[in-house]
């Protein structure tokens, strides 16, 4: 029996819109309810306790919106709060993270034996990718490097430009990645600088990001559970905890479709349409 409830997606900012866009393209009849916690962005600089608190609060909001699934479209929150959200809300909705689909994609490709990872401080500190990748392939050579400025830079609209190229070049020079044949963009903002990575390493390296792999994983799981909708029920909704004009302009570049942002203070239980 079809399930016409919405799919809930959240991130610390607007990076998760890259995942939402991929979900919308692959499953166009599914309604999306998105929440970007822009007031507390970036999560990569927050404590583990704060990240779990924000993730629980946002997930509770998505459950109140009657979502059938929750996608944690943030690598930091996926690394540190997935189990918390699953324990709290797993009996009410299917819960997905953005780490496992990438791990599955990397380890299913036998040609990948040397992989680099860039992400926020908390994502890299958690070692979640190293742990999960090594569980599947103990011989995989892995090197990780924290790139804390990238998410904020992209959030401000600086990507595929001279500034982003300079910052990416500098980070990867410091990371000293050598002889890679795989590269993980461990932040949902980073697909926006994918071309900068390709320009540096060439197209001979396999680059993995959350968009395609997460969307395919979610569709496969919902199909198995007979939870896909059979008809579009309502328009998508996009909520943020803070909103500026420049932020709204940048968001439209992340999501390929109609986009109207609504500001909501979950911590104050107030909603203001902007």
N, C-alpha and C positions, 0 to 999 in steps of 0.2 A: 504494500500500500504506500502511495507517495506521501512524503512528508513535506508540507508546504511552509514550514517554519523557516525563519531566516538563518543565515550563517553569520555568526559573530566573529569579528576580527579585531585584535587590538595590538598596539605598538606604543612605544614611548613617544613617538612623534608621527611624522607622515611617511616614514620609510616603509611602514607596513602597507601603504597604499600600492606598492609594487606587487605585493602578494594579492591584495584585493583585486587589482587589475587583472592579474593572471587568473584568479578564480572566476571573475566575471566573464572573461573571454572563453574559458573552457566550459563553464556552466552558466550560460547567459540567462537561464530562467530562474536561477537562485537569487533570492533577495539577500543583500549584504547589509549588515549593521556594523559600522566601523567606529572604533574609538581610538583617538590618538592622544596620549597623555602629554601634550606639548608643554603643559605647565611644569612638568618634572623631567623633561627631556634634558640631557640624555641619561638613560638608566645606567649606562656603562660607568658613570661617575658616582652612582648612588650605592648605599650599603645594601647587603643582601636582605636585611630585615625590611628596608624600605621597598625594595623591588617586590618582595613577596606581598607586602601590604597593598601596594598599588595594584598588583596583579589580581589579588583577591577582590578588591573593591570594584575594579573594572569588570571582572568576570561576573560578579553578583549583579551588576547593572545589565550585562548582556543576558543573563538568565531572566532578569525582570522583563526584558524585551522579548522573552519567549524564544530565544535562539536554540536551535537544535544541535548546534556545534559551536565550539569556541576554538579559534585558531590564534595561538600566541605568536603573532607575526613580529617577534622581536627576539633576536638571538640571546640577548642578555637575560630576558625574562624566561625564555625557553630553557636556558641553562640553569637558572636558579629557582624558578618558581613553577615549572611545569608540574612537578609532583604535588606541590601544594594545591594548585588549581585542580588537578585531577582528583586528589583526595576529597576536596571540598565540593566539587561540582560534577564529578564524573558520573554520578547517578542521575544527573539532570540533563546532561548534554555530552556529546562526543568531544573530547579535548585533544587538540593537535599541537605539536610544537614544530619549529622550523629546522631543528637539528637532525632528527632521525631521517627525513627524506633525503637530505644531502649525504649523510653517512651511507645510506643504502645505495645511492647513485654512485658514489665514489668506489665503494667496496665491490660493487657488481661489475666494475670495469677492471679486468685483469691487467690492462696495460698501464695502470696507474701504480707507481711504486715510490714516487717522491713527490710529496704534496706540501704546499705552503698554505698558511691560514692567516688572514688578517681579520681583526674584529675589535670590539671595545675592550677596555681594560678588564671589566668583569667577565666578559665571555672568555677571553684568553686566560685569565686567572683561574677560571673554573675548570679548565682542562677537559671540558665536556667532549669536545671533538676528538682530542687525542685518546681519551678513554674509550669512547664508542668505536672509533676507527680501529684501534688496536684490538678490541674485542673481536672484530670481524677479520682483521688482517694484521697479525702480529709482526709481519716483516715490513710493513709500510713505514717509510721514512717520513717523519713529520716535523715541520718547523713552523712555529707560530710567532706572531708579532702583533702587539697592540698598536692600534692606530686611532687614538682617541679623538683627534681633531676632525676626522673625516665626516662623521655623522653630522656634526654641527655645521661644518662647511657646506655639506649637501643640503641640509635643512634650510640654509640661507639662500639656496639657489645657485651655489657655485659648483657646477659640474660640467664636464665636457668643455672646459675653458682653460685659459692659460694658468689661472690661479690653481685650479684643481690639478692640472698636470704637474705643476711645480711641487705641490704638496705631496701628491702620490709618488712622484719621482724621488723626493727626499725620503719619505718613509721607506720605500722599497730598497733604496740605496742603503739605509741604516739596517734594514732587516737582513741584508746580505743573502737573499734567496738565490741559490745556485742549482742549476741542472734539474729544475722542476719539470714534471710533466702533468701536474695537476695543481689547481689553485682554488681555494675555497674563500668566497666572499661572505664572511660570517657576520653580516649585518644586513638587514633588509634595506638599508639606504644604499648599499654599495653597488647594486645593479646600475645605478645612475653613473658610476665611474668605471663601468666594465670596459668601455672603449679605451679609457686611459690605460687600463691594465693590458689590454690587447696590444696597444701601441708600444708598450714597453717590452712585452714578452713575445709578441708575434702570435699568429693563429695556430702554432703547433702545440700550444699548451691548452689543456682542457680546463675551462673555468666553470665552477659550480656556484650558483646562487640560489636563493630560496624560491624564486618566482615559479618557474616551470615545474620543478620537482615537487614543491609543496602542493601546488594546484592539482597535479596528477595524482599524488598520494591521497589527498582529500577526496577527490572524485572516486577513486578506486574504493576507498573505505566506505563512503556513503552509498555507493552502488551495491557493495556487498551486504550492507545493512538495510537495503531498500529504503533509503532515507532521502533520495533525490526527489525534488519536486517534479510535477508533471505540467505545471503552468505557473507563470509569473504572477505572484499575489500582490505585491506592493512595490513601491519605489525603494531604492537604496537610501540609507541614512548614514551620514558621516558626522560624527561628533568629535570635538576636541575640547581640551580643558583650558586652552588659551588660544587666542586668535588675533593675528595682526593682518594688515593688508598684504604685506610682503609674503607672509606665510601662506595666505590664501592663494596668491599667485603661483607660488612654488608648488602647492598641492596639486594644482591643475596639470602640472607637468608629470607628476607621479602617476596619476590615475587617468587612463585613457577612456573617458566617458563623462557623462553629466555629473557634476560635482557641486553640491551645496553644503558648506560646512556650518554646523551648529555648535555653538559654545555651550558647554555644560560643566557645572561645578559639582562633580560627584560628592565632593567632601562637604558641600553646602546644600546639596539636593535642590539646586536651582538650574533651570534650563532657559537659555536665551537664544532664540534663533537670530542669526546674523546674516 
